[in-house]
Amino acid sequence: MKPKVIVYKKLPEDILNSLKQVCEIKYYPDSEDHSIFLHDLHDAEGMIGAGMRIDQHFLKQAPKLRIVSNVSVGYDNLDIQELTKRNIMATNTPDVLNETTADAIFGLLLITARRMAELDRYVKEGKWEAPIGENLFGVDVHHKTLGIIGMGKIGTAIAKRAHFGFGMNILYHNRSRNQKAEEQFHATYCELEDLLKQSDFVCLMTPLTSETKHLIGLKQFQLMKRSAIFINGSRGQTVNEKDLIYALQNKLILGAGLDVFEQEPVPKDHPLLKMNNVVTLPHIGSATYETRYAMAKLAAENLIKGLKGLCPPNLINQEVMRK
């Protein structure tokens, strides 16, 4: 008998078909009848998708679950401690999205600095009737100082673009030293406070953990240059949004480029949506056809390996294989 698997994210047809060869699929790509979902969850041995909060309360309703395959590099939606306690494998999809996400986040930095989104609206609204004045000028990116908070693989890919493409001076703050970034991009490790004070652009790329929740708030914005631009490509909860709004309204910083928010989708009446000095994107870091396909394929490989009793290539909680 094939193991039952819940798919709670839309997957490419060929990948879904490959799963059907080895699993009995219960597909909930968009919305579901909650009662039917809970019925299927009770017998599910595997799950594959993204964003769903899987914690102690959820797992009580999934007594047969053996593996959760997250179609994402981040896994703050998973209670890893509880999954490990129940001997349930948790996997993610790192590496395949590094370059694509770095493209998006560095692009967001450029768009914010040069006010491209604002000026695009300016042209489309028919306001361009003469050469623009200084009130619509942006700021240079090349040869400025970029401070990266979280120099993991995506942060390193951003540093590569900044160093080789724009001759930027790279500062970084991380849990551990990144020798590759220091050697290849002449990046300088520094304490968070020093990075905030010295950077022209502050790019936040940390994972969301209990330590990084609201890592950036009013105190940190007050340390930044008034000419600084803040970029968030990590998770919305790593920033205190009320403090960010205050910093922007009171010109503690020049502007912000945001791909993530505390609440997603963003409420239509959110103050950040009304600010010309803020660029807002709908969490598009890895959103290309090629990368999302690669993520789905890797997640499926993780799931199938786990269901076969083998170690998935991207197992987060390695402890379960030692039990």
C-alpha positions in Angstrom: 0.0 0.0 0.0 1.3 3.4 -1.0 2.0 5.9 1.9 -0.5 8.8 2.1 0.9 12.2 1.5 -0.7 15.6 1.8 0.4 18.2 -0.8 -0.6 21.7 0.4 1.1 23.8 -2.3 0.6 23.9 -6.1 3.3 21.7 -7.7 4.3 21.3 -11.3 2.3 18.6 -13.0 5.3 16.3 -13.8 6.5 16.5 -10.2 3.1 15.8 -8.9 2.9 12.8 -11.2 6.3 11.5 -10.0 4.9 11.6 -6.4 1.8 9.7 -7.5 4.1 6.8 -8.6 5.1 6.2 -5.0 2.5 7.9 -2.8 -1.3 8.2 -2.5 -1.7 12.0 -2.9 -4.2 14.1 -1.1 -4.0 17.5 -2.9 -4.9 20.8 -1.3 -3.0 23.4 -3.4 -5.2 26.4 -2.6 -8.0 26.0 -0.1 -9.6 23.0 1.5 -12.6 21.8 3.4 -11.2 21.7 6.9 -13.0 18.6 8.0 -11.8 16.6 5.0 -8.3 17.9 5.5 -8.2 16.8 9.1 -9.5 13.4 8.1 -6.7 13.0 5.5 -4.2 14.4 8.0 -4.9 11.6 10.5 -3.6 9.0 8.0 -0.9 11.0 6.4 2.7 9.7 6.5 4.1 12.7 4.6 3.5 16.3 3.9 4.9 18.6 1.2 4.3 22.4 0.8 5.2 25.7 2.3 4.0 28.2 4.9 1.7 26.0 6.9 2.4 26.2 10.7 3.3 22.7 11.9 3.5 22.7 15.6 2.5 20.6 18.6 -1.2 21.2 18.2 -1.0 20.4 14.5 1.0 17.2 15.1 -1.5 15.8 17.6 -3.8 15.4 14.6 -1.2 13.6 12.5 -0.2 10.5 14.5 1.3 8.6 11.5 3.4 11.5 10.1 7.0 10.5 9.3 8.3 13.5 7.2 7.5 17.1 6.4 9.1 18.5 3.2 9.2 22.3 3.2 9.3 23.8 -0.3 11.4 26.7 1.1 14.9 27.4 2.4 13.4 29.0 5.5 11.6 26.7 8.0 10.4 29.0 10.8 6.9 27.6 10.1 8.1 24.2 11.5 8.5 23.4 15.2 11.7 21.5 14.7 12.0 20.6 18.4 8.5 19.0 18.4 9.1 17.2 15.1 12.3 15.8 16.4 10.6 14.7 19.7 8.1 12.8 17.6 10.8 11.3 15.3 9.4 13.1 12.3 11.9 14.2 9.6 11.9 17.9 8.5 13.5 19.0 5.3 13.9 22.2 3.3 15.2 23.3 -0.1 18.5 25.3 0.3 21.0 26.3 -2.3 18.9 26.0 -5.4 17.4 29.5 -4.7 20.6 31.4 -3.6 21.4 33.1 -6.9 17.8 33.9 -7.8 17.1 35.4 -4.4 20.4 37.4 -4.5 19.3 38.8 -7.9 16.0 39.9 -6.5 17.3 41.5 -3.3 20.2 43.4 -5.0 17.6 44.5 -7.6 15.4 45.7 -4.8 18.4 47.7 -3.5 19.0 49.3 -6.9 15.3 50.1 -7.4 15.0 51.7 -4.0 18.2 53.8 -4.3 17.4 55.1 -7.8 13.6 55.5 -7.0 12.7 53.4 -10.1 9.3 52.2 -8.9 8.3 55.8 -8.0 9.5 57.2 -11.3 7.9 54.4 -13.2 4.5 55.6 -11.7 5.5 59.2 -12.4 5.9 58.4 -16.2 2.8 56.2 -16.4 0.6 58.8 -14.7 1.6 61.4 -17.3 3.6 63.6 -15.0 6.8 63.6 -17.1 6.5 66.9 -18.9 10.0 68.2 -18.4 13.4 67.0 -17.2 13.1 65.8 -13.6 14.3 68.1 -10.8 16.4 67.3 -7.7 13.3 66.4 -5.7 13.2 63.2 -7.8 16.9 62.3 -7.8 18.1 59.0 -6.4 21.4 58.1 -4.8 24.4 56.3 -6.1 25.0 52.6 -5.3 28.5 52.1 -6.8 31.4 52.4 -4.4 29.1 52.9 -1.4 29.2 50.8 1.8 26.9 47.8 2.0 26.2 46.2 5.4 24.9 42.7 5.3 23.3 41.2 8.4 23.4 37.5 7.9 26.2 36.4 5.6 24.9 32.9 4.8 24.8 31.6 1.2 22.3 34.2 0.0 24.1 37.0 1.8 27.4 35.9 0.2 25.8 35.9 -3.2 24.6 39.5 -2.6 28.1 40.4 -1.5 29.5 39.0 -4.8 27.2 41.2 -6.8 28.0 44.2 -4.8 31.8 43.7 -4.9 32.3 42.7 -8.5 29.5 44.5 -10.1 29.4 47.8 -8.1 32.8 48.1 -6.4 31.0 48.4 -3.0 32.7 48.2 0.4 31.2 45.2 2.2 30.7 45.0 6.0 28.9 42.0 7.5 27.6 40.8 10.8 27.0 37.0 11.3 27.0 34.4 14.0 30.3 33.2 12.6 33.0 34.6 10.4 32.6 34.0 6.6 36.1 33.4 5.3 35.0 33.1 1.7 33.4 36.6 1.8 36.4 38.0 3.5 38.9 36.6 1.0 36.9 36.9 -2.2 35.0 40.1 -1.6 37.2 41.8 0.9 34.2 41.8 3.3 34.9 43.1 6.9 33.3 41.4 9.9 32.0 43.9 12.5 29.6 44.1 15.4 26.0 45.0 14.5 26.2 48.5 16.0 29.3 49.4 14.0 27.7 48.0 10.8 24.6 50.1 11.3 26.6 53.3 11.9 28.9 52.9 8.9 26.7 51.5 6.1 25.0 53.4 3.3 22.8 50.4 2.7 21.8 47.9 5.4 20.6 44.5 4.0 18.9 42.1 6.4 19.2 38.5 5.4 19.0 36.5 8.7 16.7 33.5 9.2 13.8 34.0 11.6 14.6 32.6 15.1 13.8 33.6 18.6 17.1 35.5 18.6 16.4 37.4 15.4 12.7 38.3 15.9 12.6 42.1 16.0 16.4 42.2 15.6 16.0 45.6 13.9 13.9 48.2 15.8 14.0 51.9 16.8 17.4 51.6 18.5 19.0 50.2 15.4 17.3 52.7 13.0 18.6 55.5 15.2 22.1 54.2 14.8 21.9 54.3 11.0 22.9 57.2 8.8 20.0 59.5 7.9 21.0 58.9 4.3 20.9 55.1 4.8 18.5 52.8 2.9 17.3 49.7 4.6 16.6 46.4 2.7 14.8 43.4 4.2 15.0 40.1 2.3 14.8 37.8 5.3 11.5 37.5 7.1 9.0 40.3 8.1 9.2 39.5 11.8 12.9 40.2 12.0 11.9 43.9 11.9 9.7 45.8 14.2 7.4 47.4 11.6 6.0 50.1 13.8 9.6 51.3 14.5 10.4 51.1 10.8 7.3 53.3 10.0 8.4 55.7 12.7 12.0 55.8 11.3 10.7 56.5 7.8 8.1 59.1 8.8 10.7 61.0 10.9 13.5 60.7 8.4 15.8 58.7 10.6 16.6 56.8 7.4 16.2 57.8 3.7 14.2 54.8 2.5 13.4 51.1 2.6 13.1 48.2 0.1 10.9 45.4 1.5 10.3 41.9 0.1 8.8 40.6 3.4 6.4 41.9 6.0 5.1 41.0 9.4 1.7 40.1 7.9 1.6 38.7 4.4 -0.2 39.6 2.2 0.1 43.2 3.5 -3.2 44.8 4.6 -4.4 47.3 2.0 -4.4 50.2 4.4 -0.8 49.5 5.7 1.1 52.8 6.2 4.1 51.5 4.3 2.1 51.3 1.1 1.5 55.0 1.2 5.2 56.0 1.3 7.0 57.1 -1.8 10.4 56.3 -0.2 9.5 52.6 0.3 9.5 49.9 -2.4 7.2 47.0 -1.6 7.4 43.6 -3.2 5.2 40.5 -2.6 7.8 38.2 -1.2 9.4 37.4 -4.7 12.9 36.4 -3.6 12.8 32.9 -5.3 9.9 33.6 -7.7 11.1 32.6 -11.1 9.8 29.6 -13.0 13.2 27.9 -13.1 13.9 28.3 -9.4 10.5 27.4 -8.1 10.6 24.3 -10.2 14.0 23.3 -8.8 12.7 23.9 -5.3 9.6 21.7 -5.9 11.8 19.0 -7.4 14.2 19.0 -4.5 11.3 18.9 -2.0 9.8 15.9 -3.8 13.2 14.1 -3.7 13.4 14.8 0.1 9.9 13.5 0.6 10.4 10.3 -1.4 13.8 9.5 0.3 12.3 10.0 3.7 9.3 7.8 3.0 11.6 5.0 1.9 13.4 5.2 5.2 16.5 6.8 3.7 18.2 10.0 4.8 16.8 12.9 2.7 19.5 15.1 1.1 18.3 18.2 3.1 17.4 16.8 6.5 17.2 19.6 9.0 16.8 17.5 12.2 19.6 15.0 11.8 18.9 13.6 15.2 16.0 11.5 13.9 18.3 9.4 11.9 20.3 8.5 15.0 17.3 7.2 17.0 
